[in-house]
Amino acid sequence: MAPPAPSHSRVFAELDLAPSAVPEGRAEPPVLPGREVHVSGSAELSARPDRARVSLRLGSRKEAAEAARSSVSRRLQYIAHSARLRGVPEENITVTEDFSRVENTYQMEAEVCIIFSDFGKMQNVCNLLTEKLGTSVTINPPHFYHTPEAIDNLRRQVCVTAVGNTRRKAQEVCRLFGQALGKPLLIKEEETKEWGGHIDCHLSHSADSQTLQERIQNATAYASCRVFAVFEIKGKENRRSKLL
């Protein structure tokens, strides 16, 4: 999905440009009744995927049932042990087994799904298993995705950033006319957009020819937010506080 077109900012201000004195002994300039600045601002942020799922397949076909089970079992234990040694929690390792009889032989097949939050550890584990197990195990390309918590954090951050940008814009407008920005009277989230990336989903498959960085980039999530705000306008800006 293509990124949204940049939104146009808008600024509306009603100013009292007549001189306004600050009462003696008062640090803050007085708020001018009915004087407001209306500003809209936006922000756009991105978040790389925070999880990767790696699927490994292995199998064995033997004349004896126990031999088929034993061959697969030894490799399963080695895979799980290697992942745990590199800090992968037990709950992030899922094993599915299928045992069947094919003609006059017994066939044992298994799939191991490992979820990584550290992509460096993921590469180390995959490289080790490729080196030690060779063609006896098939390691599928990693599937990168976002947890719901990561997406929620992206939404919060882009909104907070948009609000901050809006406030800074209002400050600049007031400073241009020698006024001081007051407290916010209204903050409204006008529009939010999200594109790219995906949460935990088994339906997304990437081409085998993609590099690791290309897969991460394709799974990166983007979000934009536009905010409208109304702030009070105080009297003349305090030159002393400005210098400080």
Solvent accessible surface area in square Angstrom, and as a share of the most:
residue,aa,sasa,rsa
1,M,183,0.82
2,A,78,0.61
3,P,87,0.55
4,P,30,0.19
5,A,87,0.67
6,P,123,0.78
7,S,47,0.30
8,H,169,0.75
9,S,71,0.46
10,R,101,0.37
11,V,60,0.34
12,F,119,0.50
13,A,47,0.36
14,E,97,0.44
15,L,38,0.19
16,D,46,0.24
17,L,105,0.52
18,A,57,0.44
19,P,129,0.81
20,S,30,0.19
21,A,92,0.72
22,V,51,0.30
23,P,68,0.43
24,E,182,0.82
25,G,86,0.82
26,R,116,0.42
27,A,79,0.62
28,E,97,0.44
29,P,5,0.03
30,P,31,0.19
31,V,61,0.35
32,L,23,0.11
33,P,118,0.74
34,G,56,0.54
35,R,68,0.25
36,E,56,0.25
37,V,0,0.00
38,H,55,0.25
39,V,0,0.00
40,S,1,0.01
41,G,4,0.04
42,S,48,0.31
43,A,12,0.10
44,E,98,0.44
45,L,60,0.30
46,S,64,0.42
47,A,25,0.20
48,R,141,0.52
49,P,6,0.04
50,D,40,0.21
51,R,73,0.27
52,A,0,0.00
53,R,24,0.09
54,V,1,0.01
55,S,19,0.12
56,L,1,0.01
57,R,130,0.47
58,L,12,0.06
59,G,32,0.31
60,S,15,0.10
61,R,133,0.49
62,K,86,0.36
63,E,146,0.66
64,A,54,0.42
65,A,26,0.20
66,E,119,0.53
67,A,44,0.34
68,A,0,0.00
69,R,103,0.38
70,S,37,0.24
71,S,18,0.12
72,V,0,0.00
73,S,43,0.28
74,R,153,0.56
75,R,33,0.12
76,L,18,0.09
77,Q,120,0.53
78,Y,76,0.29
79,I,0,0.00
80,A,16,0.12
81,H,92,0.41
82,S,2,0.02
83,A,0,0.00
84,R,103,0.38
85,L,121,0.60
86,R,80,0.29
87,G,49,0.48
88,V,9,0.05
89,P,60,0.38
90,E,104,0.47
91,E,141,0.63
92,N,36,0.18
93,I,21,0.11
94,T,80,0.46
95,V,67,0.39
96,T,84,0.49
97,E,97,0.44
98,D,80,0.42
99,F,72,0.30
100,S,42,0.27
101,R,136,0.50
102,V,42,0.24
103,E,150,0.67
104,N,123,0.63
105,T,31,0.18
106,Y,58,0.22
107,Q,35,0.15
108,M,12,0.05
109,E,78,0.35
110,A,7,0.05
111,E,45,0.20
112,V,1,0.01
113,C,33,0.20
114,I,1,0.01
115,I,46,0.24
116,F,5,0.02
117,S,75,0.48
118,D,62,0.32
119,F,36,0.15
120,G,38,0.37
121,K,80,0.34
122,M,4,0.02
123,Q,83,0.37
124,N,86,0.44
125,V,1,0.01
126,C,25,0.15
127,N,99,0.51
128,L,33,0.16
129,L,1,0.00
130,T,80,0.47
131,E,128,0.58
132,K,117,0.49
133,L,31,0.15
134,G,35,0.34
135,T,145,0.84
136,S,48,0.31
137,V,10,0.06
138,T,78,0.45
139,I,47,0.24
140,N,49,0.25
141,P,56,0.36
142,P,24,0.15
143,H,31,0.14
144,F,6,0.02
145,Y,8,0.03
146,H,0,0.00
147,T,22,0.13
148,P,77,0.48
149,E,123,0.55
150,A,22,0.17
151,I,16,0.08
152,D,58,0.30
153,N,67,0.34
154,L,10,0.05
155,R,113,0.41
156,R,139,0.51
157,Q,85,0.38
158,V,4,0.02
159,C,35,0.21
160,V,99,0.57
161,T,46,0.27
162,A,0,0.00
163,V,41,0.23
164,G,22,0.21
165,N,46,0.24
166,T,1,0.00
167,R,119,0.43
168,R,130,0.47
169,K,51,0.22
170,A,0,0.00
171,Q,47,0.21
172,E,111,0.50
173,V,23,0.13
174,C,1,0.01
175,R,111,0.41
176,L,140,0.69
177,F,84,0.35
178,G,26,0.25
179,Q,3,0.01
180,A,16,0.12
181,L,32,0.16
182,G,12,0.11
183,K,126,0.53
184,P,70,0.44
185,L,83,0.41
186,L,85,0.42
187,I,84,0.43
188,K,111,0.47
189,E,90,0.40
190,E,58,0.26
191,E,65,0.29
192,T,74,0.43
193,K,77,0.32
194,E,80,0.36
195,W,14,0.05
196,G,41,0.40
197,G,22,0.22
198,H,53,0.24
199,I,88,0.45
200,D,68,0.35
201,C,42,0.25
202,H,130,0.58
203,L,153,0.76
204,S,39,0.25
205,H,161,0.72
206,S,52,0.33
207,A,60,0.47
208,D,119,0.62
209,S,104,0.67
210,Q,51,0.23
211,T,78,0.45
212,L,43,0.22
213,Q,111,0.49
214,E,85,0.38
215,R,15,0.06
216,I,4,0.02
217,Q,102,0.45
218,N,85,0.44
219,A,3,0.02
220,T,7,0.04
221,A,5,0.04
222,Y,56,0.21
223,A,2,0.01
224,S,19,0.12
225,C,2,0.01
226,R,63,0.23
227,V,1,0.00
228,F,28,0.12
229,A,1,0.01
230,V,10,0.06
231,F,4,0.02
232,E,26,0.12
233,I,0,0.00
234,K,38,0.16
235,G,0,0.00
236,K,70,0.30
237,E,38,0.17
238,N,41,0.21
239,R,195,0.71
240,R,186,0.68
241,S,66,0.43
242,K,117,0.50
243,L,158,0.78
244,L,172,0.85
